[in-house]
Amino acid sequence: MIDRDRFPVDPWRLIETRYTEEGVGETLFSVGNGYLGLRGNHIEGRGAHEHGTFINGLHETWPIRHAEQAYGFAEVGQTIVNAPDAKVMRVYVDDEPMSFDVADVREYSRTLDMRTGVLERIVVWETPSGKRVRIRDERIVSFQERHLAILRLEVTVENSDAPVTISCQLLNRQDGAGVYAGTPDAAKKKKADGFDPRKAEKIADRVLEPAEHWQDGMRSALSYQVADSGMTVAVVADHIIDTENDYNARTLIEADIAKNVFRVQAKAGVPIRITKLVSYHTSRGVPPRELVDRCRRSLDRVAVEGVQTQFQRQEEWLTAFWARSDVQIGGRDDLQQATRWCLFQLAQASARADGTGVPAKGVSGSGYSGHYFWDTEIYVLPFLTYTSPQWARNALRARVHMLPAARRRAAQLNEAGALFPWRTINGEEASAYYAAGTAQYHINADVSFALGKYVRATGDEEFLRREGADVAVETARLWATLGFWRGSTVVEESGAGDGIQTFHIHGVTGPDEYTTVVNDNLYTNVMARYNLRYAARIVREIAADFPEDYAQLVERTDLGFDEAESWERAAEAMFIPYSDALGIHPQDSLFLEREVWDLANTPDSQRPLLLHFHPLVIYRFQVLKQADVVLALFLQGNHFTPEEKRADFDYYDPLTTGDSTLSAVVQSILAAEVGYQELAQEYFEQSLFVDLHDLHHNAADGVHVASAGGVWTALVCGFGGMRDYAGELSFDPRLPADWPSLSFPLQWQGSAVQVTITADELRVRVSEGAPVPFTVRDVAYIATVDEVVVVPLADQGPIIAGRPSLRQFAEARRSDGTLLSASVPVITTTIPVIEPID
């Protein structure tokens, strides 16, 4: 799936062997730490898809102008701001610029080393006069020092003396124009190329209002206040030159640019080394001057500690990260490389988010406007929970901080409790299209689900009692008022009715955004049931075991005495759609009444559907953007039988477009579980190379962080067969036939566990902590530090050849007796005439 001439296989490094000017490379070679991200732009700072420096949470707002306004629509848009760019270190030899569009490049390589966290580029450039110039540059964004980036440049004219100039710059690209602009090229061409809702909005007015800016020796500072959001940002850069050549330096400072220029009389073979230390700070209200002072303190500390110390700490940090995170695939260095790249991206997106959310693109690009979605809780939090629990705790605290806004939003929509925003940066709803936005109430259950999974896996009851329980309580309250009771009288042979009542949730959208505002979406109902049960259980447990904490919870949330009981009643009566006629769970109450979209005969030129068909066209068909029911089968798999999972997977897999990057990972997991082992591998590799091979043609806008998180889940839960239903750790492996082994670490309730699977055994070792009980195919075991458990495996689960097809349902009929048939919407340039039927 990847060009191996350009990107050779290396299990620990992503290596690029030839220069190509395109945005995907900027994303693939971005470096970040969850707070600060530098796109993989070249130091020359000229042509680029998007010159990007992004800081988590730094955003601008603007009033959303709806064509037709209605009460409760999102009112304020939010988009991530391009922070001042410190990457530029331009090289001139004989006053000729090194520029890839005209340069005679004799050697080129770019390497992202995932063990050291260093991005390195080596270029050998021959000037028109025959001078051979070797340029080596490195950059890191520190995991240890949240606000620090370091760029190092070494220039050597190998075969001649020559005048060399190096221009180090800080640029405000957010408000720049021409070569100084940070706007993605694709966004500039939006009108010509067609609308793409996945891209960031472009604000026409000035965004960064200049504040304090100055230079002091080799130190430069720029600071700004964001025009409408009121946020502030500052960047300060130090410059250190090390060379035996003669040189002089000059400076320039303006509101939107700072230059530190070094003019060197270079001798042949004598290197010029420049180190650029950069600190960024942001705030929601602190004045820019205070942020400048913080940047100065950060750089002063680094100056005392030394630059090389920062590189050593980066490597030490990553050594610890890989020890608790690395998933090893035996004998497949190609898959190993891609897997480690995905896991590294998760660290870059979340490690130092430190209480902010994890954006859908991390800090690698402006796609999806830098918003936080449910992606974090369902696709990223599992990896964080089982490998770096502190990061998971920080991400959950971001939701706790959003509770006041979520409560206001619920009240605005006539509901009790809290409603988390579908997409946001500052906690307010920013989704202008409510049908595929606000109506996705399932985000409430997703947040509560991630909370429950975190607490079970870590045993962090203190966090739950102190603030996490508030999330569970407020989200459960919303379901209690959003849903409603419907009575039914089933007449038995005796003539008496049983008076059964069911609990329903109407007017919502599930994860599948190709089917919106429906009644009794299965995923939503199943997850809401979990949410209600979980909230009721923890409220009772806190009341029984921690009365003081319970009293504080009551005070914080005004919790009623009988609320938990009402939640349990609703959960037990939750309506779960099921079709006796087809033997499957309908995605919603009317899903099976729609016509079936024939994906097999839909041309590639009309994919993804959302870019080629009006939503109303899509909404009339049985067709999925992502696996909706299948996701419920995975997350709440203990509530479905193996037969139900197989039947549902068979029905929905042929209807799923994969237009969402979140879909293939879930399809891979369920395919592995029910027995489609080759199909599971196919879906896994689609997920693995979403960005590395740009499978969705938008990797240039940033890393698909949730898909990267799903890669870990597909490996550990799909092929590794790990589950933790009701807090009980279990395994039922599905190792692919051509993989010699699969090994992964887990953090489980304070213990460090290593799991290794081969074709004929599963091995569990506890390297640190208390004994760990678990089951393998319903047989109980306990692993300890002193005793490795080795479990023989008779097989790797059922094996089903091929893949599901709609042909299985060729003769199937709906409950009303009508025959299911598949078709593709007709695209015409004239209005068809339908003849009357005699």
N, C-alpha and C positions, 0 to 999 in steps of 0.2 A: 504493500500500500504506500510505500515511501520511496523516493528516488535515492537509491543506495549509492549512486555515484556522487551525488551531492552530500548526502547524509550517511556516511559509512556507519556500520554497526560498531558500537562500543558500549559495553554494559553500564558504564558510569559517566559517559560524556555524550553530549550532543555536539557533533562536529559538522561544520559546514565547509566544504572544500572549494566552492566557487561563489563569487559574488552575484547576487541577483537582487535587483531593486524592486522589492515588492513587500507589501505590508505583513504577510504571514511571517517572514523572517523577523520582523520587528517584534512580533508577539512571541515567537518561539525562543528568542534570545533576550527577552525582558528579564530584569532582575528586580526583586522586591522583597519586602518582609511583612506584608500585611498592612502596614501603615503607609510606606513610601514605595513607589514603583517607578522604575525607569524603563521605558520601552527600549528595544534593541536597536535604536537608531545609531548610525555610525557617527563618530566624533566630528566628522566634517560638517554635520548639521545642515546639509543642503536637501537634496531630493528625498522625500519620504512619503509614505502613505499617511502617517500621522506622527508628528513630533510630539511625543507624550511623556510627561512627568506627572504622575497622579498620586494624590494623597487621599487615603480613605476618609470619606466624610466631607471633604472640602467641596462645597457645591454652591451653585447659584440657583435662585428661584425666580419664577415669573408667573403672572396670572395665566391660567389656561383659558383659552377662548374657545368655547364649544360652539359649534354651528347652531345648536339648539340647546339652551341651558335648561336644566331641571334641578329641582331641589336635591341636595346631597351629592351631586357630582363633585369629583375632585376639583378643587379650585386653584391650587398652586402647583405648578410643575417644578421639578428639581432635576438638575443635571450636574454631573461631576465637572469640576473646573480643572483646566490644564494649568498646573503649577509652573512657576518659572523654571526654565530649562537650563540645567547646569552641565549638560553632557558635551557641549560644544568645546572642542580643542582643535582648531584648524591649523593645518601645517602648510607652510609655503617654503619652497626651495627656489632660490633665484627669483623670488617674488612670484613664482608660479604656484597656484594652489593645487594641492592634492584633491582631485575631484573624480569620482569613479566614472562619470559620464564621458570623460575624455582621457583619463589616465591610462598609461601603458602599465598594467598590473601584471607582474611576472610571477608573483606568489600570493596566495590568499588562503587564509584559514581563520575560522571563528569557532571558538570552543566554549561551551557552557559546561563547566566541571561541577557535577552535582555532589561531589565529596567536599569540595573546598568552597563552593558558592561563588566562584570567580568566573566572570565572563572575560575571555581573552580573545584578542584579534591580532593577527600578524599579517602585514601587507608589505610586499616588496614592490616598489614603484620605480620605474625608470623614467626619468624626466626626458623631455625632448632633446636636451643637450647631452644625454647619455649618463647622467649621474644616477647611481643606484642607491635608493633610499629605503632603509628598513624601518618600518613603523610598527611598534608593538604597544598595544594599549590594553589595560585591564580596568574592570570596574566591579565593585561590590556594593550592595545595599546591606548594611550590617543587621544581622539578627540580634546581636547583643545590644548594640546601641541603636535604639528605635529610630532616632532622628538623623542618622548618619549615612552618607554615601561617600565612597572614595573612588576616584578615577586616577589612574596612573598612565603616563605616556612616555615612551622612550623612542627617540628619533636618532638614527645613525645614518649619515651619508657614508657609504662604505668605500667608495672608490675615488673620492675627490673632496677637496675643500669646497665649501659653499656657504653662502649666507642663508640661514634658516630662520623663519619667523613662526612662532606658535602663538595663536590668538585664543586665549581662554575666555569664555563668555558666559554670562547669565542673561537669558532672554525671556521676556514676557511674550510667549507665543500665543497665549489665550487671546490677546488683543492685537496680535501682530498681523501683518499682511505680507503677501508675496512669500519670499523664502523664509520669513520670520513667522509665518502662520503655523498654528498647530492643528488646524482643522483637517480632518481626514480628507484625502483627495476624493474618496468615494462619495463623501457627503457633498462635496462641491458639485459633483456630477449627478446628484440625486435626480434632478429633473430629467436628465437625458437617460439615465439608466433605470429609472423607476423607483418607486417608494419602497423602503425597507424599514419596517417598524423596529427592527432590532438595533438600529443605529442611534447614536446620541443626537439630541437636538442641537441646533446651532443658534446661539443667541446673537442677534444683530448688534445690540448696543454694547458699549464697553462694559466689561465685567470686573476687571481688577483696577480699582482706583488707587493710584500711587500714594504711598505714605513715606516713611523714612527711607532714604537711600544715601549711601556714602561709601567711601573707600578710605582705608587706613593702611598704608603700606601695600602688602600683598593680600589684604583682606577686603572683600567687596560685600556689600549688603544691599538687598532690595526687600521692600515690604509693601503690602497692599491690604486694602479692605475690599471684600467682595460687595459689589454695588447693592444688590437687593437682599441677599441672605444675611449680610452683616458679618459674615465670617472674616477672619483675618489670617494672613499667611506671611511668613518671612523666610528668606533664604540668605545664608551667609556662607561665603566660600573663602578658604585659605588656599594659597598657592605656594608651593615649595619647589625650587629649581635646584637641580644637582648636576653640575657639568664641569669639566675641566676646560671647556671652551670659554672664550671671552663673550660676554653678553651684556645687554642693558634691558631695562624694563620700563614700560610706560603704562599708564592707566587711563580709562575713560569711564565716567559714570553719568548716566541719565536715568530718568524714571523707569524706563523699560529695558535698559541694557547696561551691563557693566562689563568692561573689558580689562583683562590683564594680559598685556602683550609682551612677549619675550623675543628680542632680536639677538640672534646668536651668530658669531663668526665660527662656523663649525669646521673642525679639522677632520680629515678623512679617518673614519673608523672610531672617532671619539663621540660617545653617545651624549645625548641631551635627555635628561630625565625630569619630568614635571609631575608633581603629585598635587591633585586638587581635592581638598577635603571640604565637603559640603554638608551643611546642616539645615534641615527644614523643621519649622514648627508651625502649627495651626491652632486656631481656637474659635469657639463660637461667640466670643465676646471680649477677650483680652485685647487691649490696644496693640497695634503693630509694634510699637517701640518695645513693649515687654517681650514680644516674641523674638525680636532682634537680640535682646539681651540673653534669652534662653539659647539661641543659636550660638552666640559668642561663648557661653559657658560650655556648651557641648564641644565646640572646637578647641577651647582651652584645655579641656580634660584630655582630649585625644592627643593634643600636642605634648602633654606631659607623659602620656602612656606610650606614645610612639605609633607610627603608622603600621609597622610590621606586626605589632601586637594585635592590631585590629584584624589583620588577615589570619593570624594564628587563632584568635578567638572564633572567627568565622568557621574555620575548619573544625575546631573543637566542638562548637555548637552543632554542626552538621553530623559529626561523628555520633554524638548522643542522639540526634534526631533519627539517623538511620538505624541505630541499635534498637530503637523501639518502634520503627515504622517500616522497615524494608521488607517487601514481599519478594521472595526469591522463586523464580521459575527455572527449574532445572533444564539445562541443555538448550535453552532458547534465548540466546543473547539479544536477538532482535526484539523479542517481546520484553525482555528484561530492561533494555534501554528505554523503550517507550513507557513501560510501567514506572520506572524510576523518574522519568521526566514528569509524568502525571503527579506522582507523589510529591516531587519537589515543587510543583506548581501549587499544591495544596498548602505547603509550608509558606511559600511566597505570598499566598493570598490571605493567610489567617494567623500566622505565628505571632505577629505583633499588632494584630487588629486591636487587642487590648480594650475590649469593651465597646467597640463599634461593631457593626455587622460585617459580614463577608460579602462583598459585591459579587454579582454574577460573573464579572470578568476580573475579579480580584483588583489589583492595581496595575494591570498589564495593558489596559486599553479603555476606551470610552464607550464601548458597546453597552447597550441597555442603560446608558446614562449613568453608570456607576451605582445602580439601584441594588438594594437587597430584596430578595424574593424568598419563597419557601425553599428554594434550592439549598440554602444553608442547612436548614433543619433536617431535611430528608436525605440529602446526598452528601453533604460535607460533614455534618455533625457526627455521623457514625465513625468516620475515620478519626476525627479528633477525639471522640469519646474513648475509643479503644487503643489509641496510641499516645495522645497528648491531652489528657483530661483537663489540664488547666486552660488550654485554648478553647475547649468546648465550654467550660464554665464561663469564660469571658464572652463567648458568642451568645450564650443564654442570657447573660446579664444585659447584653444589648437589648434583648426583648423586654426584660424587666424595666429598663429605662424608658421603653416605648409605651408602657402601660397607661400613663395619663392620656396620651394622644389616642391610644386604642380605645379607652373608655369613652372619650368624646366622640369618636367615630361610631361606636356602637349606638350611643344615644341618638346620634344624627340619623341613624338608620332604624330607629324605633326599637332597639333591642337593649336588653340588660347586659351587664358585664362589659367585655372588651372585644373589639374586632381589630385584629392586627391588619395593617395596610398590605395590600397585595404587592405594591412596589413602592419603595421609599428610600430616602437617605436620612431625613430628619425626624422620622416617626409619623409624619402625616401622609395620607394617601396621595399618591402622585399618578395613579393610573387613570388616564382620561377616558379609556374605553371600558366602561363598567362591566359589560357583558363578559369580557375575558379578563377582568380585573377584580373590582370590588366583589363581584358575585362569586369569586373563588373563596368562599368562607372557609373552605377546608384548611386554609393556612392556620386557623386557630388550633385545629386538632393536630396539625403538623408540628407546631411549636410545643404543644403539650406532650406529644409523642416523643419528641427529642428530649424534653425535660425528663420524662419517665425513663427513657433509655439511659440517659446520662446518670441519673441517680442510681438505677439498678446496677449499672456496670462499675460505678466508682464507689458506691456506698456513701456518697456525700450528702447525708441526711441534713447536715447543718445548713447547707445552701438551700435545700428544699424548705426547711422550716423558716429560715430567715427571710427569703424573698421568692424562691421558686414556686412555693405553694400559691402565691398570689396569682401567678399566671394560670395555673390549673383551675383555680376557683373562678376567675373572671372569664376564661374561655368556656368553661362548662355552663356558666350562667347564660352566655349567648345562645348555646344550643337549646337550653330550656325554654327560652322565649321565641327563638326562631322556629323551632319545631312546633308541631301541634298534634293533638290526639284525634284519632279517627276510630270510631267504634264500628264493629262488624258483628253481625249475629249469624253464627253458623248453626243451621238447623240440623240437629242430629236425628237419628231414627226415632228417638223417644219423643221428638217434637219440641224439645227444649233447646233454647239458644244458649251458647256458652258465653256470650257477652265479651268476646275477645276484643281488646283494643290494641291498636298499633300506633307507634309514634313516627311521624313523617316530617321530612324537611324538604320544602319546596323552594323553587326560584333560586337555584344555586348553579354554579359551574364547577365541574370537577377538574382534575388535572388536564383532561383532554380539552384543549381550547378549540377544537373543531366541533364541539357540541356544547352550547352555552345556555344558561338560564333554564334549567330543567328541574323536574321534580324527582326526588328520591334518587339522586346520583349515588350509585353503590359505594364508590370510594368515600364520598363525604359521609354517608350514613355509617359505614363501618368505622371510619376514623373518629367520627363524633361519638359513637358508642364507646370507643376506647377512652376518649377524653372525659366523658361523663363518669365512667366507672373509675378511672384513675383519680379524678378529683374527689369523688366520694370516698374512695379508700384512704387516700392520704389525709383527708380532713379527719376521718375517724381515728386513724393511727396517731396523728399529732395530738388530738384531743385526749386519747387514752394514755399516751406515753409521755407527752410533754405539755402539760396543762398551761405552763407559763407561755410557751411559744404559741399555743392555741389561742390564748387570750389576746396575744398581740396580733395574730392573724385575724381574729374577729374584729379587732379594733381597726386594722388596716383596710379590711374589705367589707366591713359591716355584714359579716356572714350570719345568715339566719340559722336557727336551731334545726329546722327540718329540711334545709336545702339539699344536703347530701342524700337524704332519702328520696327526694323528688328526682335527683339526677339518676339514681340507681333505677328507679321505676322507668324513666324514659329510656335508659340504656337497654334494659331487659325487653322493652317493647319495641325497640327500634326496628323499623321495617327494612328488610333486606330483600330487594327484588329477586325473583327467580321465575324462570319460564319453564313450566312443565313440558310445553310443546317442543322446545329445543334442548332442554336439559342443561341450560346455562343460566348464569346470572346476567340479566340485562344491565347495561351500563347505567340506565335510568329508566323511569317508568314508561317512556314512550320510545325508547331507542329502537326497539325492534319493529316499530311501525314505519320507520323511515326506509327509503330505498337503499340498496347496498351499492357502494361505490366500487367499481371494478378497477382496483389499483393495478392489477397485472396488465391491463391494457391501457393504462394511462401513460402517455409519452413522457419521457424525462424532461422534455422542454416545458412541461406544465407543472414541474415540481420545483420547490415546495409549493403546495397548493395555496398557501396563504398569500403568495406573491402573484398568483395567476387567476384566482377566483374570488369573487365577492363573498364575504362571510355568509350571507344568506344562502348562497348556492351550496356552500360546504355544509351549513347547518341542516340542510334537508336530507343529508345522506348519513348512512352508517359508514363513517370513515373517521379514523383517529389520528390526531397529531402525535399523541403518545399513549403508551399502554396504561390506561386508566384502571380498569378492573384488575389487570395483571399486577399492578403496583399494590393494590389492596391485598391480593392473594399472597404477596411476599411479606408486606409489613405486618399483616394480621393472619399469617398462614395457619396458626393453630386453631382458627375458627372455620377452616375449610378442609374438606376431605381431599385425599389425593385424587380421587375420581373427579371431584368438582374442579380442581386446579387444571387437570388435563383437559376436561371439556371446555372450560373457559379459555384456556390458552389456545386450543385448537380453533375456537371461533374467532377470537380477537386478533390473533397474529396476522392473518391475511388482510385484516382491515386496517392495520397500523402502518402509517406512512413512514414513520421515522423522521418526520420533518422537525421533530424536537430532538435535540442532542441528549435529552434526559431519558429517552425511550429505550434505546438499545441495551443499556446496562440492565434494566429491569427484565426485558425480554430474555437476556442472556441467563439471568438467575433462574427464572421460572422454566426456561427451556432445559437447563441443566437438571433442575429438580424433577421435572416430569419425565425426562428421558431423551429429549432431543439434543444429544450431546454435541454432535457436529454443528447444529444450528446455534447452540450456546456459544461455541467457539467463534462462529461467524459474527454473532452480535457483539461478543466481547472485543474482537479485533476492530469492529466498526467504532466502538466506544474508545478504544485505545488510541486510534489514529484520527480522531475527530479533528484535532488541531494539527498534529504532525503531518497529516496529508490533506488538511483543509477540506474535509469531506462535505461540509455544509457551506463552503464558499464564503465564510465570514470570519475565519480565524484571524484575519487582519485587524478585526475590531477588538481583539483581546482573547485571552485563554477562556475556554469553556470550563470554568472551575467546577461546576456541579458534575459535569461529565467525568472530569478527572477524579472527583470523589467517588463517583459511581464505579470507576475502574477498580478501586480498592474493594468496594462492596461486592462487585462481581467475582473478584478473585477469592475473597475470604468467605463470603456467604454463598456465592454461586458454586464455584469449584471446590472450595473448602467446606461447604455445607454447614457453616457456623450459624446458629440461631441462639437467641437468648429470651425466648418467650417466658413471660412471668418471672424473669430474673433467674432462669435456670439455663446454664451454658450447655449447649449440645452441638454435636457434629454428625453429619451424614454426607460424606465426601462424594464429589463427582469429578475426580481428576481426569482431564482429557487423556485420551489413549496415547497421544504422542508426546506427552510431558512426563519425563522421568520422575519429577517430584515437584511439590509445591510447599513452601515453608513461609510462615508469617508469625510475627510476635503479636501479643495482645496484652493490654493492661486490664486486669480483671479484679475489681474490688481490692486494689492496692497491691496485687501480686503481678509479677512479670512472667508471662507464659510464652513459650515457644511451641508452635504446632508445626509438625512436618508430616506430609502425606506422600506416600508412594502408592504404587498399584496394589500392593498387598498389605499395607499396614498404615496406621495412624499413630504418631508418637507425640506425646504431650510432656513437656518439661517445664517445671517451675524454677526459674533462675533466681527469684527473689520474692520473699513474702510468704504469706500463709498458704496452707494447702488449698487446692482448687478442685472442688467437685464438678463433675461434668458427666454427660452421657454420650455414648456413641450408638446410634440406632437403638435407643431405649434401654441400653445396658449401662448401669452406673459405674463410675470410676472416681478415684481421687488421686491427683498428682501432687507431689510434694517436692521440696528442694532436694530431698534425699532419695526420692524414688521416681524415676521416669516411667510413665505408663506407655506401654506399647500394645496397641489393639490390632489384632489381625483383621483384615478386610477380605471378605469373600468376593466382593465385586465393587464396582463404582456406580451402583444404582442401575435402574432400568435403561435400556438403550432402544430408541425408536429411530428408524431410518427416515431420511427426508425431512420435510417440513409440512406444517398444516396447510391445507388448501381449501378454498371455498367450495371446491368440488365435493367435499364431504357433506355439504349442506345443500347439494343440488336439488334434492327432493324434499327439503325441509319446508315446513309450513309454520306460519305464525299461529298464535292462539286463535285468531279469527278465521283460520283456514287458508289464508292467502299464501301463495308460493313465494319463497325468497328468490330473488333474481338480481344479478349484478349488472351495472351499467356505468357508463361514463357520461357526465353532463355534456350535452350537445353544445358546441360553440358555433354560432351562426352569425352572419353579417346581415341577415334579413329576418324578419319576423315569420316564424313558421305558421302555416295555416293548418289547423287541425280540422279534419273533416268530421261532420256529425256522424254519430253511430246510429244506424237504422234500428 
